[in-house]
């Protein structure tokens, strides 16, 4: 028994080496980095771990029950022989990472293969392998939280189940007991260690991916911080040149270029002697990116530079978009296509989206300047830059500790900014659109307030298609946050109620903040009020637009008590969307 244990531990080194090499495959890295797998990915995972189970069978040791001899390598199995193997490692890990479905699928592949190999333990080992996948699936949860001792115990238990099935199902009882006595303990220990080591390797891969993601996030946010001051002025030769200088310093590329849809706006690095500002776009691949709106990687003759002996041999080109339309490109050049790996492509794609978002913000600010005399754009001007910077800082801190929350916050910020851009051309929006805008804003504020802010919605679904002027609800909610709840250390509450009664739709926003002093109550919403905390423009403009559209009965009704809170409400005549 001891000799067999030593040989299995030696053979385990081969299994661990194979596991390590398999984790280098991009397919495997993509698979374990996703929280949910598509149906095709699940089938691939079953096949992957099933094949690993088959490798575990072939790397086992042949044990002859008659002569008690052990052979190291052989493909075929005689009727009186059994295999001391590592088959359950792949199957158990499949169940732990993928759940019942992937565990059982991998178990069927490896178990059927074992059954077809033959030997008097073929049936019991084949069934035990499938059971191992089911058993491990019971313990499935987020892959990063499986402790190594737990994996050892689960894998070892799966091997004990196999030993029990051999005793019950394989051959005669007198033949099975000596076999299990010899191979049982070595297989339990070796497979338990193998399962724990395989999981350790997987956890190391996950940590490596997380570190790369954190570095990318840090780099992206640093670039965002440096380029925002320039690109918020829009896309032109000066801002593109400044952005290219920053990107060239931060990224390991031989050249960086930004174009609009017709000409080069800036080029920094190699080939700047003929890739110059104001020159027409030099390469066909850039025109293809503008036309398709998709990221393209090209090398050699695919670049089609019009200049002979151009040193730029490989490029990744990402579209810059504004309101869904491609307005230019961001290009990173490298020495060869081999330098453009998956991480580089993802980084360039992310930077292009970041710059596109900054250009969207620039477009919004330009729209505000052009229409600042109108009341709707006066409301948009309430969205101050420090709100954006505070949100970006929150996202920066969450990127490391809670990436999923950071992603959710980015989605909310994107929706919030996009809504502020689109309302410049809208005369009316639905209450449903207004609510989504408010929810995006409050999602951001709730993340920043941590557990201090609670929001309750009481919404009649029949009201959602009622039309109102844009930016009616969000500024009221923002006022409650800015003035009512700003200094509240805990239990900050906002209640939003929208319901139909008779022929009117009633809308109210309540908070439990510090309230409004009596001397201001008679002025708020009726005229501009200058103070240290604001001008009262938001409520004043909302009140005017409501009364102009729906009549005097739609004016704002504001009630407030010091240290108890404020309620802003209004009623509008119901109309069809």
C-alpha positions as CSV (number, residue, x, y, z in Angstrom):
1,X,0.0,0.0,0.0
2,X,2.8,2.4,0.9
3,X,4.7,1.7,-2.3
4,X,1.5,2.4,-4.3
5,X,0.9,5.7,-2.5
6,X,4.4,6.8,-3.3
7,X,4.0,5.9,-6.9
8,X,0.6,7.7,-7.1
9,X,2.1,10.8,-5.5
10,X,4.8,10.7,-8.1
11,X,2.3,10.3,-10.9
12,X,0.2,13.1,-9.4
13,X,3.0,15.5,-10.4
14,X,2.2,14.7,-14.0
15,X,-1.5,15.5,-13.4
16,X,-0.7,18.8,-11.7
17,X,1.7,19.7,-14.6
18,X,-1.0,19.0,-17.2
19,X,-3.5,21.0,-15.2
20,X,-1.1,23.9,-15.1
21,X,-0.6,23.8,-18.8
22,X,-4.3,23.6,-19.5
23,X,-4.9,26.7,-17.4
24,X,-2.6,28.6,-19.8
25,X,-5.2,28.1,-22.6
26,X,-7.2,31.2,-23.4
27,X,-10.3,29.0,-23.6
28,X,-9.9,27.9,-20.1
29,X,-9.2,31.4,-18.8
30,X,-12.3,32.8,-20.6
31,X,-14.4,29.9,-19.1
32,X,-13.5,30.4,-15.5
33,X,-13.7,34.2,-15.6
34,X,-17.4,34.2,-16.5
35,X,-20.0,33.9,-13.9
36,X,-22.6,32.3,-16.3
37,X,-21.9,30.1,-19.3
38,X,-23.9,29.9,-22.4
39,X,-25.2,26.5,-23.5
40,X,-22.4,25.9,-26.0
41,X,-19.8,27.0,-23.3
42,X,-21.3,24.5,-20.9
43,X,-20.9,21.7,-23.4
44,X,-17.3,22.7,-24.0
45,X,-16.7,22.8,-20.2
46,X,-18.2,19.2,-19.9
47,X,-15.9,18.0,-22.7
48,X,-12.9,19.8,-21.2
49,X,-13.2,18.3,-17.7
50,X,-14.4,15.0,-19.1
51,X,-11.2,14.8,-21.2
52,X,-9.2,15.7,-18.1
53,X,-10.9,12.8,-16.3
54,X,-9.8,10.5,-19.1
55,X,-6.2,11.8,-18.8
56,X,-6.5,11.0,-15.1
57,X,-7.5,7.4,-16.1
58,X,-4.5,6.9,-18.4
59,X,-2.0,8.4,-16.0
60,X,-3.1,5.8,-13.4
61,X,-1.4,2.6,-12.3
62,X,-2.6,-0.9,-13.4
63,X,-3.1,-3.2,-10.5
64,X,-3.4,-7.0,-11.0
65,X,-5.6,-8.6,-8.3
66,X,-4.1,-12.0,-8.9
67,X,-0.4,-11.3,-8.8
68,X,-0.6,-7.9,-6.9
69,X,1.8,-6.5,-9.5
70,X,1.7,-2.8,-10.4
71,X,2.3,-1.6,-14.0
72,X,3.0,2.1,-14.7
73,X,1.8,2.5,-18.3
74,X,-0.6,0.4,-20.4
75,X,-3.6,1.2,-22.6
76,X,-5.6,-2.0,-22.3
77,X,-6.9,-3.6,-19.1
78,X,-7.3,-7.4,-18.5
79,X,-10.5,-8.8,-16.8
80,X,-8.7,-9.3,-13.5
81,X,-7.0,-5.9,-13.4
82,X,-8.0,-2.5,-11.9
83,X,-6.7,1.0,-12.2
84,X,-5.5,3.2,-9.4
85,X,-6.2,6.5,-11.1
86,X,-6.9,10.2,-10.8
87,X,-10.2,10.3,-12.8
88,X,-12.4,12.0,-10.2
89,X,-10.2,15.1,-10.0
90,X,-11.4,16.6,-13.2
91,X,-15.0,15.5,-12.6
92,X,-15.1,16.9,-9.0
93,X,-13.6,20.2,-10.1
94,X,-16.2,20.4,-12.9
95,X,-19.0,19.9,-10.4
96,X,-17.6,22.5,-7.9
97,X,-17.1,25.1,-10.6
98,X,-20.0,24.5,-12.9
99,X,-22.7,22.8,-10.8
100,X,-24.7,19.6,-11.3
101,X,-25.0,19.9,-15.1
102,X,-21.3,20.3,-15.9
103,X,-20.3,17.9,-13.2
104,X,-22.6,15.1,-14.4
105,X,-21.7,15.8,-18.0
106,X,-18.0,15.5,-17.3
107,X,-18.7,12.4,-15.2
108,X,-20.6,10.7,-18.1
109,X,-17.7,11.4,-20.5
110,X,-15.0,10.1,-18.2
111,X,-17.2,7.3,-16.7
112,X,-18.3,5.9,-20.1
113,X,-14.7,5.9,-21.2
114,X,-13.7,4.0,-18.1
115,X,-16.5,1.4,-18.6
116,X,-15.4,0.8,-22.2
117,X,-11.8,0.2,-21.1
118,X,-13.0,-3.0,-19.4
119,X,-11.7,-4.8,-16.3
120,X,-13.9,-6.3,-13.6
121,X,-14.3,-2.9,-11.9
122,X,-15.4,-1.1,-15.1
123,X,-19.1,-0.9,-14.2
124,X,-18.6,0.3,-10.6
125,X,-15.9,2.8,-11.6
126,X,-18.0,4.2,-14.4
127,X,-21.1,4.7,-12.2
128,X,-18.9,6.1,-9.4
129,X,-17.5,8.7,-11.8
130,X,-20.9,10.0,-12.7
131,X,-22.0,10.0,-9.0
132,X,-18.8,12.1,-8.3
133,X,-20.0,14.8,-10.7
134,X,-23.4,14.9,-9.1
135,X,-21.9,14.9,-5.6
136,X,-19.5,17.8,-6.3
137,X,-22.3,19.7,-8.0
138,X,-24.1,19.8,-4.6
139,X,-21.3,22.0,-3.2
140,X,-21.2,24.3,-6.2
141,X,-21.0,28.0,-5.5
142,X,-18.9,31.0,-6.6
143,X,-15.6,29.5,-7.8
144,X,-13.4,31.9,-5.8
145,X,-14.7,30.7,-2.4
146,X,-13.8,27.0,-2.4
147,X,-11.3,26.5,0.4
148,X,-8.6,23.9,-0.4
149,X,-9.3,21.7,2.7
150,X,-12.9,21.5,1.6
151,X,-11.9,20.5,-2.0
152,X,-9.6,17.8,-0.5
153,X,-12.5,16.4,1.6
154,X,-15.0,16.5,-1.3
155,X,-12.6,14.8,-3.7
156,X,-11.5,12.2,-1.1
157,X,-15.1,11.5,-0.3
158,X,-15.9,11.0,-4.0
159,X,-13.1,8.4,-4.1
160,X,-14.4,6.7,-1.0
161,X,-17.8,6.4,-2.7
162,X,-16.0,4.7,-5.6
163,X,-14.3,2.2,-3.2
164,X,-17.7,1.4,-1.7
165,X,-19.2,0.8,-5.2
166,X,-16.3,-1.5,-6.1
167,X,-17.0,-3.6,-3.0
168,X,-20.7,-3.8,-3.7
169,X,-20.8,-4.2,-7.5
170,X,-17.4,-5.5,-8.8
171,X,-16.8,-9.2,-8.9
172,X,-16.9,-11.3,-5.8
173,X,-16.8,-9.9,-2.2
174,X,-13.6,-11.9,-1.5
175,X,-11.9,-10.4,-4.5
176,X,-12.9,-6.8,-3.8
177,X,-11.9,-6.5,-0.2
178,X,-8.1,-7.1,-0.8
179,X,-8.2,-4.8,-3.8
180,X,-9.8,-1.9,-1.8
181,X,-7.4,-2.6,1.1
182,X,-4.4,-2.0,-1.3
183,X,-5.6,0.8,-3.6
184,X,-8.2,2.5,-1.4
185,X,-6.1,4.7,0.9
186,X,-3.5,5.7,-1.7
187,X,-6.3,6.7,-4.2
188,X,-8.2,8.7,-1.5
189,X,-5.1,10.6,-0.4
190,X,-3.7,11.2,-3.9
191,X,-7.0,12.3,-5.5
192,X,-7.8,14.5,-2.5
193,X,-4.4,16.2,-2.9
194,X,-4.9,16.4,-6.7
195,X,-8.3,18.1,-6.4
196,X,-7.0,20.6,-3.9
197,X,-3.9,21.4,-6.1
198,X,-6.1,21.7,-9.3
199,X,-8.3,24.1,-7.5
200,X,-5.3,26.0,-6.2
201,X,-4.0,26.5,-9.7
202,X,-7.5,27.7,-10.8
203,X,-7.6,30.2,-8.0
204,X,-4.2,31.5,-8.9
205,X,-5.4,32.0,-12.5
206,X,-8.4,33.9,-11.2
207,X,-6.2,36.1,-9.0
208,X,-3.9,36.7,-11.9
209,X,-6.9,37.8,-14.1
210,X,-8.2,40.0,-11.2
211,X,-4.8,41.7,-10.9
212,X,-4.6,42.3,-14.7
213,X,-8.1,43.7,-14.5
214,X,-7.2,46.0,-11.6
215,X,-4.1,47.3,-13.4
216,X,-6.2,47.9,-16.5
217,X,-8.9,49.7,-14.5
218,X,-6.2,51.9,-12.8
219,X,-4.7,52.8,-16.1
220,X,-8.0,53.6,-17.7
221,X,-9.1,55.8,-14.8
222,X,-5.7,57.6,-14.8
223,X,-6.1,58.2,-18.6
224,X,-9.6,59.4,-18.0
225,X,-8.5,61.8,-15.4
226,X,-5.7,63.2,-17.6
227,X,-7.7,63.4,-20.9
228,X,-11.0,64.7,-19.5
229,X,-9.9,68.3,-19.2
230,X,-9.0,68.2,-23.0
231,X,-11.8,66.1,-24.5
232,X,-14.5,67.9,-22.6
233,X,-13.8,70.7,-25.1
234,X,-14.8,68.4,-28.0
235,X,-12.8,66.5,-30.7
236,X,-10.5,68.8,-32.6
237,X,-6.8,69.0,-33.5
238,X,-5.7,70.5,-30.2
239,X,-7.6,68.2,-28.0
240,X,-6.7,65.1,-30.1
241,X,-3.0,66.1,-29.9
242,X,-3.1,66.4,-26.2
243,X,-5.0,63.1,-25.8
244,X,-2.5,61.3,-28.1
245,X,0.5,62.6,-26.1
246,X,-1.1,61.2,-22.9
247,X,-2.0,57.8,-24.5
248,X,1.5,57.5,-26.1
249,X,3.1,57.9,-22.7
250,X,0.7,55.5,-20.9
251,X,0.4,52.7,-23.4
252,X,3.2,50.5,-24.8
253,X,2.7,51.4,-28.4
254,X,5.0,52.7,-31.1
255,X,2.5,55.2,-32.3
256,X,-0.9,56.6,-31.4
257,X,-3.3,58.3,-33.7
258,X,-6.8,59.9,-33.6
259,X,-8.8,60.8,-36.6
260,X,-12.2,62.1,-37.4
261,X,-14.2,60.6,-40.2
262,X,-12.1,62.3,-42.9
263,X,-8.7,63.3,-41.8
264,X,-5.9,62.8,-39.2
265,X,-6.4,65.0,-36.2
266,X,-3.2,63.9,-34.3
267,X,-0.4,61.3,-34.6
268,X,2.3,60.8,-32.1
269,X,5.2,58.3,-32.5
270,X,6.7,56.5,-35.5
271,X,5.7,57.6,-39.0
272,X,4.8,61.1,-37.9
273,X,6.7,62.3,-41.0
274,X,3.8,61.3,-43.2
275,X,0.9,60.7,-40.8
276,X,0.4,64.4,-40.1
277,X,-2.4,66.6,-38.8
278,X,-5.0,67.6,-41.4
279,X,-3.8,65.0,-43.9
280,X,-6.5,62.8,-45.3
281,X,-6.8,59.4,-43.7
282,X,-3.9,57.2,-45.0
283,X,-5.1,53.7,-44.6
284,X,-8.0,51.7,-46.0
285,X,-8.4,49.8,-42.8
286,X,-9.2,53.1,-41.0
287,X,-12.0,53.8,-43.5
288,X,-13.3,50.3,-42.9
289,X,-13.5,50.9,-39.2
290,X,-15.4,54.1,-39.7
291,X,-17.8,52.4,-42.0
292,X,-18.4,49.3,-39.9
293,X,-18.2,50.9,-36.4
294,X,-16.3,47.8,-35.2
295,X,-12.8,47.3,-33.7
296,X,-10.3,46.0,-36.3
297,X,-6.8,44.5,-35.9
298,X,-4.6,44.5,-39.0
299,X,-1.0,43.9,-40.0
300,X,1.3,44.1,-42.9
301,X,-0.4,44.7,-46.3
302,X,-3.8,44.9,-44.6
303,X,-2.9,48.4,-43.3
304,X,-2.5,49.6,-46.9
305,X,-0.6,52.8,-46.0
306,X,-0.2,55.0,-49.0
307,X,3.4,55.9,-48.1
308,X,6.2,53.5,-49.2
309,X,8.3,51.9,-46.5
310,X,5.9,52.9,-43.7
311,X,7.3,51.5,-40.4
312,X,3.9,50.8,-39.0
313,X,3.4,47.1,-39.3
314,X,0.5,46.3,-37.0
315,X,-2.5,48.3,-35.7
316,X,-5.6,48.0,-33.6
317,X,-8.3,50.5,-34.5
318,X,-11.3,51.3,-32.4
319,X,-14.2,53.5,-33.4
320,X,-15.0,56.7,-31.5
321,X,-18.8,57.1,-31.3
322,X,-21.2,59.8,-30.5
323,X,-24.9,59.0,-30.1
324,X,-24.3,55.6,-31.8
325,X,-22.6,57.1,-34.9
326,X,-18.9,56.7,-35.6
327,X,-17.3,60.1,-35.7
328,X,-13.6,59.0,-35.8
329,X,-11.1,56.4,-34.7
330,X,-8.5,55.7,-32.0
331,X,-5.5,53.8,-33.3
332,X,-2.6,52.1,-31.5
333,X,0.3,50.9,-33.7
334,X,2.7,48.0,-32.7
335,X,5.8,46.3,-34.1
336,X,3.9,43.1,-35.0
337,X,0.5,41.6,-34.7
338,X,1.8,39.2,-32.0
339,X,2.0,42.3,-29.7
340,X,-1.7,42.8,-30.0
341,X,-3.0,40.2,-27.6
342,X,-6.5,39.9,-26.0
343,X,-5.6,42.3,-23.2
344,X,-4.4,44.9,-25.6
345,X,-7.6,44.6,-27.7
346,X,-9.8,44.9,-24.5
347,X,-7.8,47.9,-23.3
348,X,-8.0,49.7,-26.6
349,X,-11.8,48.9,-26.9
350,X,-12.3,50.2,-23.3
351,X,-10.3,53.4,-24.0
352,X,-12.3,54.1,-27.1
353,X,-15.5,53.8,-25.2
354,X,-14.1,56.0,-22.4
355,X,-13.1,58.7,-24.9
356,X,-16.4,58.3,-26.6
357,X,-18.2,58.9,-23.3
358,X,-16.0,62.0,-22.7
359,X,-16.9,63.3,-26.1
360,X,-20.6,62.7,-25.2
361,X,-20.0,64.8,-22.1
362,X,-18.3,67.4,-24.2
363,X,-21.3,67.4,-26.6
364,X,-23.6,67.8,-23.6
365,X,-21.6,70.8,-22.3
366,X,-21.6,72.3,-25.8
367,X,-25.4,71.9,-26.0
368,X,-25.7,73.6,-22.7
369,X,-23.7,76.6,-23.8
370,X,-25.6,76.9,-27.1
371,X,-29.0,76.7,-25.4
372,X,-28.2,78.2,-22.0
373,X,-30.9,80.9,-22.4
374,X,-33.6,78.2,-22.4
375,X,-35.1,76.9,-19.2
376,X,-34.6,73.2,-20.0
377,X,-30.8,73.8,-20.5
378,X,-30.7,75.9,-17.4
379,X,-31.9,72.8,-15.6
380,X,-29.2,70.7,-17.3
381,X,-26.6,73.1,-16.0
382,X,-27.5,71.9,-12.5
383,X,-25.6,68.7,-13.2
384,X,-22.3,70.0,-12.0
385,X,-18.8,68.6,-12.9
386,X,-18.1,67.7,-9.2
387,X,-21.0,65.3,-9.3
388,X,-19.4,63.4,-12.2
389,X,-16.0,63.5,-10.5
390,X,-17.4,62.3,-7.2
391,X,-19.1,59.4,-9.1
392,X,-15.9,58.5,-10.9
393,X,-14.0,58.6,-7.7
394,X,-16.5,56.2,-6.2
395,X,-16.2,53.9,-9.2
396,X,-12.4,54.1,-8.8
397,X,-12.6,52.9,-5.2
398,X,-15.2,50.2,-6.0
399,X,-13.1,48.8,-8.9
400,X,-10.8,47.0,-6.5
401,X,-13.2,45.9,-3.8
402,X,-16.4,45.3,-5.6
403,X,-16.0,45.2,-9.5
404,X,-19.7,44.2,-10.0
405,X,-20.9,47.2,-8.1
406,X,-18.5,49.4,-10.0
407,X,-19.9,48.0,-13.3
408,X,-23.5,48.6,-12.1
409,X,-22.6,52.2,-11.1
410,X,-21.0,52.8,-14.5
411,X,-24.2,51.6,-16.2
412,X,-26.3,54.0,-14.0
413,X,-23.9,56.9,-14.8
414,X,-24.1,56.2,-18.5
415,X,-27.9,56.1,-18.5
416,X,-28.0,59.2,-16.4
417,X,-25.7,61.2,-18.7
418,X,-27.4,59.8,-21.9
419,X,-30.8,60.9,-20.6
420,X,-29.4,64.4,-20.0
421,X,-28.1,64.5,-23.5
422,X,-31.3,63.3,-25.2
423,X,-33.7,65.7,-23.5
424,X,-32.3,68.7,-25.3
425,X,-34.4,67.8,-28.4
426,X,-37.4,66.3,-26.7
427,X,-40.4,68.4,-26.0
428,X,-42.1,65.6,-24.0
429,X,-41.1,62.4,-22.3
430,X,-43.0,59.7,-20.5
431,X,-43.1,59.4,-16.7
432,X,-41.5,56.0,-17.3
433,X,-38.5,57.7,-18.9
434,X,-38.4,60.3,-16.1
435,X,-38.4,57.5,-13.5
436,X,-35.5,55.6,-15.2
437,X,-33.6,58.8,-15.1
438,X,-34.3,59.3,-11.4
439,X,-33.5,55.7,-10.6
440,X,-30.1,56.0,-12.4
441,X,-29.4,59.1,-10.4
442,X,-30.5,57.6,-7.1
443,X,-28.5,54.4,-7.8
444,X,-25.4,56.5,-8.0
445,X,-26.3,58.4,-4.8
446,X,-27.2,55.3,-2.9
447,X,-23.8,53.9,-3.7
448,X,-22.1,57.0,-2.6
449,X,-24.2,57.3,0.6
450,X,-23.6,53.6,1.4
451,X,-26.3,52.5,3.9
452,X,-27.5,56.0,4.8
453,X,-30.0,56.5,1.9
454,X,-33.2,54.5,1.5
455,X,-35.6,55.1,-1.4
456,X,-39.2,53.9,-1.6
457,X,-41.2,54.0,-4.8
458,X,-45.0,53.8,-4.9
459,X,-45.8,53.8,-8.6
460,X,-49.1,53.2,-10.3
461,X,-48.2,51.4,-13.5
462,X,-51.1,53.1,-15.3
463,X,-49.2,56.4,-15.0
464,X,-46.0,55.3,-16.7
465,X,-47.1,56.4,-20.2
466,X,-48.3,59.8,-19.1
467,X,-46.2,62.5,-20.9
468,X,-44.6,65.4,-19.1
469,X,-41.9,68.0,-20.0
470,X,-38.4,66.6,-19.6
471,X,-36.4,67.0,-16.4
472,X,-39.4,67.5,-14.2
473,X,-38.8,64.8,-11.6
474,X,-35.0,64.4,-11.4
475,X,-34.2,68.0,-10.3
476,X,-36.8,67.7,-7.5
477,X,-35.1,64.6,-6.2
478,X,-31.7,66.2,-6.6
479,X,-32.9,69.2,-4.6
480,X,-34.0,66.8,-1.8
481,X,-30.5,65.2,-1.8
482,X,-28.6,68.6,-2.1
483,X,-30.5,70.6,0.4
484,X,-32.6,68.3,2.6
485,X,-30.4,65.2,3.1
486,X,-26.9,66.5,2.5
487,X,-25.9,66.6,6.2
488,X,-28.0,63.7,7.4
489,X,-25.6,61.1,8.9
490,X,-28.1,58.1,8.9
491,X,-31.6,57.0,7.9
492,X,-31.9,59.4,5.0
493,X,-35.2,58.6,3.3
494,X,-36.8,59.6,0.0
495,X,-40.3,58.6,-1.0
496,X,-41.5,58.9,-4.6
497,X,-45.3,58.5,-5.2
498,X,-47.0,58.5,-8.5
499,X,-50.7,57.6,-8.8
500,X,-53.9,58.3,-10.7
501,X,-56.9,59.8,-9.0
502,X,-60.0,60.9,-10.9
503,X,-58.7,62.6,-14.0
504,X,-55.3,63.6,-12.6
505,X,-51.9,62.1,-12.1
506,X,-50.4,63.0,-8.7
507,X,-46.6,63.1,-8.2
508,X,-44.8,63.7,-5.0
509,X,-41.3,63.6,-3.7
510,X,-40.8,63.5,0.1
511,X,-37.7,63.5,2.3
512,X,-37.0,63.4,6.0
513,X,-34.3,66.1,5.8
514,X,-33.7,69.3,7.7
515,X,-36.7,71.1,6.1
516,X,-37.0,74.6,4.7
517,X,-37.0,77.8,6.8
518,X,-40.3,79.6,6.9
519,X,-38.9,82.8,5.4
520,X,-38.0,80.9,2.2
521,X,-41.2,79.0,1.9
522,X,-43.1,81.8,0.3
523,X,-40.4,82.3,-2.4
524,X,-39.3,78.8,-3.5
525,X,-40.8,77.8,-6.8
526,X,-42.2,81.3,-7.4
527,X,-39.0,83.2,-8.2
528,X,-35.2,83.0,-8.2
529,X,-33.8,82.9,-4.7
530,X,-30.1,83.8,-4.2
531,X,-28.5,82.0,-1.3
532,X,-25.3,80.2,-0.3
533,X,-26.8,76.8,-1.1
534,X,-28.3,77.7,-4.5
535,X,-30.5,79.9,-6.6
536,X,-33.8,78.0,-6.6
537,X,-33.6,77.9,-10.4
538,X,-34.6,74.2,-10.6
539,X,-37.9,74.4,-8.8
540,X,-38.6,77.8,-10.4
541,X,-38.2,76.4,-13.9
542,X,-40.2,73.3,-13.1
543,X,-43.0,75.3,-11.7
544,X,-43.1,77.6,-14.8
545,X,-43.0,74.7,-17.3
546,X,-45.8,72.8,-15.5
547,X,-48.1,75.8,-15.3
548,X,-47.4,76.7,-18.9
549,X,-48.3,73.2,-20.2
550,X,-51.0,72.1,-17.8
551,X,-52.4,75.3,-16.3
552,X,-52.2,76.9,-12.8
553,X,-53.6,73.8,-11.2
554,X,-50.4,72.0,-11.9
555,X,-48.2,74.3,-9.9
556,X,-45.8,72.9,-7.3
557,X,-47.1,72.5,-3.7
558,X,-44.3,72.5,-1.2
559,X,-44.8,71.7,2.5
560,X,-42.0,71.5,5.0
561,X,-41.2,71.2,8.7
562,X,-37.9,72.0,10.2
563,X,-36.0,68.8,11.2
564,X,-38.8,66.7,9.9
565,X,-38.6,67.0,6.1
566,X,-40.1,68.4,2.9
567,X,-42.7,67.2,0.4
568,X,-42.8,68.6,-3.2
569,X,-45.9,67.6,-5.1
570,X,-48.0,68.5,-8.1
571,X,-51.0,67.2,-10.1
572,X,-51.4,67.2,-13.9
573,X,-54.3,66.4,-16.1
574,X,-54.2,62.9,-17.5
575,X,-53.5,62.6,-21.2
576,X,-52.8,59.8,-23.6
577,X,-49.2,59.0,-24.4
